[in-house]
Amino acid sequence: MTDQSRIRFPQFYITTAQPCPYLAGRAEKKVFTHLLGDEPVALNNMLTQAGFRRSQNIAYRPACDNCSACVSVRVIVDRFQPGRTFRRLMARNADLAVGLRPPAATDEQYGLLRRYLDSRHADGGMADMAPVDYVAMIEDTTVATRVVEYRRPRTDDGDGPAPLVAAALTDTLEDGLSMVYSFYEPGEAARSLGTWMVLDHIERARMLGLPYVYLGYWVDGSRKMAYKTRFRPLEALGMQGWVEMTPLQSLNTRP
């Protein structure tokens, strides 16, 4: 019996239109359902493969009127070969220690998130996230997920853990790793931690024998999301299913 045959068809809902956070002058709507019931893990697998993203116990995907700019993308792990720039970045961050933690929020993680949001997304939708909201983001889950922590070596002889410089909330799927949300220390710009976390997840998926790393949505026309096309080969979900993006498609992001 397959996972899909065990899943009762969920009820879907649609949101009202809100200003699009990626493309100025446009409105976004989302279709969503709850990851509940007897088989939430299998449901999360199925919906992620169908282009949905997870937020707490909700799976959603864009359902905008007259717009299809948001495209689900995933890295093909076994064919990914880091180029010179990526290899240099991997060497630069080789001193970072990586820890896999259960989905339990900590004050240290929230402090890092707060610095990240204040520095890079002060006008974004998560700008006013309070500690209780962060706890819900991490801990309200019915699926296989954990927090990947990245720490740099201590520069003093003090007690306690090494400094936390980056973290990623990551789901483990039957066919890959899905990076739900990641954040990092804004004062560590030379490390390019956002890029580094994607590279680390690709290597972790490779070690686990998982074929994909899901990066969420590439948004055609959004500079904020253009970085995802650097991780080639990259598959995009369209009307014909998952299809590898050509270099021309990957670079064809409107300003």
N, C-alpha and C positions, 0 to 999 in steps of 0.2 A: 504493500500500500504506500503510495507516494505521500509526501507532505501535503500537497495540494488537495488530495482526495480526503484528507482528514479535516480540512478547514471548512467551517461553515462560512458561506459567503457573507462578508461583513456589510454593515450599513454604511453608506457614504453620505457626507454632507458637504455643502459648499458655503464658503464665507462670503460676506458682502465685499464689495470692491474697496480697496484701500490704496493709498499712494504707493507706487512701486519703489522699493528701496534701491533699485539698481539702474533704472532708466527714467530719467527726468520726464515729467509730463505724462507718464503712463500710469495705469491703475492695475493692481494685481488682485486676482481671486484665487483661492485654493480649494481643492477638493480634499477631504480628509476623512479618516476613520479612526477608531480606537483599537489599540493593540491589546485587546482583552480576550476573554473566552478561554477555551481549553487548549488552544495551540498558538499562543502569541509569538513564540519563536519562529515557528513555521510560517505564520502570517507575515512576520517582519521580513523573512527571507523572500517570500513570494512578492511582496510589495516593493521591496528594494530593487529586485530584479525587474520590476515593472516601472521603475523610475520614481518611486516615492522616497521621501526622506523621513527620518524619525525625529520627533521632539517630545521627550518624556514618553507618555503612553499613546501618542498620536502619530500616525503616519499621514503625510500630506504630499501633494504635488501641485504645481501651478495649473490653473484652469482659467487662464485669462482670455478675455474677449479680444479676438483679432490680433493676437500676439503669441508667438511660439519661440521667443528668444531664449527661454530657459531650457537647457538641454542636459539631461543626465549623462555624466561621463564616468568612465572607469578605466584605470590603467591595466594593460595586459602585462601581468607580472613576469612571466617567463621569457618575454621578448624585450623587456626593458633593459637597456644598457646605458648606464650613466655616462654622459660625455665629460669632457675635461672640466668644465665649470662645476658640474655636480660632483665629480671626484674630488676636486679641491675643497668643496664645501663639506663633503663627508670626512675628509682628513682634518679639516678645521674643527669639527665637532666630535672627533674621535675620543676626546677626554670626557664627554658627557656620560653619566651613568643613567641607565634606563631602568625604571621600576614599574611593574604591572600591579595596579592596585584595584581592589573591589570598588564598585560604584558607591563610595561613601565620601561625601563632601568634607573638606577640611578648611579651616580658617586660612591656612597657608595658600591653598589653591584659590580661594576667593580673593585674597589680597593680590595675588598675581593677576587674576582676571580683572580686578578693579583697575589696576595700573594699565593693563592692556586696553581696556575699553576707554579709559580717560585719555589715553595718548593717541589711540588710532581710530576709535569709533565713538567719539564724544557726542555726535549727533545721530547715532544709529538707534535702531529699535531696542537694543539691549542696554543703552546707556544708563538707564536708571535701575538696573538689576540690583536688587537687595540680596543680603545673605540668604533669606528664606527662598528667594527665587532660584538662587544657585543650588541650594540643597535639592529643590524640586527637579531642576534640570539634570542633576547627577543621579539622584536616588529614586525618582519616580520612574521605574522601569520594570517591565515584565520579560525582557529579552536578555540575551547573552551580551553583556557589555562590561567595560572596565575603563579605568582612567590610566593612561600611560603617562608617567612622570619622567621628566628629564632634569637632571641635576648636574651642575658643574662642580668641580673640586673646590674644597674650602681653601681660602687664602689666609686663614688664621688657625690658631690652635683651640678655638672655642668648641664648646659642646654642641650637641644637637645635630640635626641632619644637614647635609650640604645644601647650598642654596638651590631652590626650585626655579628653573628658568623657562620651562615650557611644560604644557600638559595637553593631552588630547583625550576626549571622550570617544571611545572606539567600540563599535559593535563587531562581534565575530559572527559572520554568516557562513552558510554551508559552502559558498563559493568565493569568499573573500573577506576583507576587512573594510568596514564602512566608517570613515572619519566623520563622526557626527558634529563635533565642534572642537576646535583647537585654539589655544591662546598662548602667549609667550611674553617674556620680559622685554618691554620696548627699549630698554637701555642696552640691549645686547644686539644692536643692529648688525654688527660685523659678522655675527654667526648665521644670519638669514634663517632664523629658527622656524619660520613657517614652512619654507622650502625643505629644510632639514627634516621636519617631522613627516612630510610626505615621503621623502626618500627612505626614512627609517621604516615607515609602514610598508613600503614596497618590499624591503628586505625581509621584514618579519613575515609578510604573506608568503614570500618565497620559501622561507624556512619551514613554514607550516604547510606547504604544499597547496596553498590557496591561489587560484588563478587571477584574482582581481583585487584591486584597491578602488573602492568607490569614493569619488571626490565630491559628490553632490552635483550642483548645477553649474555648468558653464553658461554664461549669459552673453549672447552675441550682442556686442555694442557696449559692454561694461568693462572698463579698464580694471575694476576691482577683481573681476573673475578671470581675466585674461591669463593669469599665471598658470592656470590648470592645463593649458595647452602645451606647456613646456614638457610635460611628462608623457612623452610618446614612446611606444604606440598607445593610442588612446581610442577607446570605443565610445560612440555616442548612440543614445537610444532615439530612434526615429520611427517612422511609419513601417519600415521594413525590419524592425527589431534592432539589436545591437550591431552597429556597423563601424568598422575602423575609420577614423577621421583621417583625411589626407593632410599632408603638410599645408596645402593651400587653404583648406577649411580651418585648420588650427590657427593660421595667421590672419584669417579674414575677419578680424574683430574690428568693427567700425569704431572710430574715435568718439 
